[in-house]
């Protein structure tokens, strides 16, 4: 059975990895939105987003 110190290390490591993953996903999402916005233009980008919201 794992000791308390080992459990605390594992929790800290998992927390840091989850924060890193969350920051990476945010960065990728922001970059992707920027590329799509530049490619489609504002009017098409807004149309696609509002069309997707209706499906929900």
N, C-alpha and C positions, 0 to 999 in steps of 0.2 A: 504494500500500500504506500502511496506517495505521501511524503511529509508536507507539512504546511508551507515550508519554504519553497519546495518544488512546485506546489500548486500555485503559489503566488507568482513565481517566475513564469509559469505557463500562462497564467491569466494576463500578466503584463505583456508578454510576447504576443499573445493573441490580440490584445487591445491595440498594440502598436501596429500590427499587421492590418487590422480592420480599419484603423485610421488612415494608413497608407493607401489601402484599397479604395476607401471612400474619396480621398483627395485625388487619386488617379482617375476614378470614374468621373468626378466633377470636371477635371481638366479636359478629359477626352470629350465629355458632353459639350462643354463650352466651345472647344475647338471645332467639333463637328457642326454645332449650330452656326458658328461663324462661316464655315466653308459652305454650308447649305444656303445660308442667307446671301452670301456673295454670288453663288452660282444661280440661284433662282430669282433673286431680287426680292424686294420687300413685299410686293403685292402677291406673288405666288407663294411665298413663305407663309404669309398670314392666311391665305386660302387653304393651304395644306394643313396648318395647325388647327384652324377652325373646323375643317372637315373631319379631322381625326377626333376632335373633342365630341362631335356629334355621335360618333360610333360608340363612345363610352356610355 
